[in-house]
Amino acid sequence: MVLLAAAVCNKAGKALVSRQFVEMTRSRIEGLLASFPKLMGGSGKQHTFVETESVRYVYQPLEKLYVLLITTKASNILEDLETLRLFARVIPEYCKNVEESEIIAQAFPLIFAFDEIIALGYRENVNLAQIRTFTEMDSHEEKVFQAIRQTQEREAKENMKRKAKELQRQRQDAIKSGRNPSGYMGGMGGGGMSRQDVQIVDSVTTDTPKPTSFLPPSFKARPPPAGRLGAEL
């Protein structure tokens, strides 16, 4: 068999979950799904199918919904019905109740399960237990990544708690010694200065005497004595 797509639809034919197993355009799959409500009629059979010029619709009622398979006309109808039964058994395994909201909520687990049944349009030799096992297989790399991330988050939280306790202790010490505790509000941000520290720096800056000249007072240019100048000449 060649399975083109699988879907879960409501009674009106609206697709809740759809998975394509061969390459096709979005407009084509939307057109095929839109044609299904007009073709299925009012049949109440448990397993039924309807054909068009190009494809075959195989569907099964599932409470208020339909499980739908779209295959080629050359596929074996008996294999189609067997595959349809497996799809119908998979859905209750991942959904607590067969309702539209639950199907939408479990869309990705259902798609993963569908991929275990069909590969490139052909049925895989798997049963329900194997599908469950394959979709729940753990990844060692994912476990390592999750463990590292949890460790980093835990260390970051502990570091923040430690800094908060240190800041609280500094504020309590400032209150006991009579200093303004507001100067420690910036402690966690990278060492802010208190108002008293700013006043001390300003007083030191303003009290420092400024030199009136760049030359020391003892350094002055003196003219040479007249006698010594004449002797040299």
Disulfide bonds with the S-S distance in Angstrom:
none
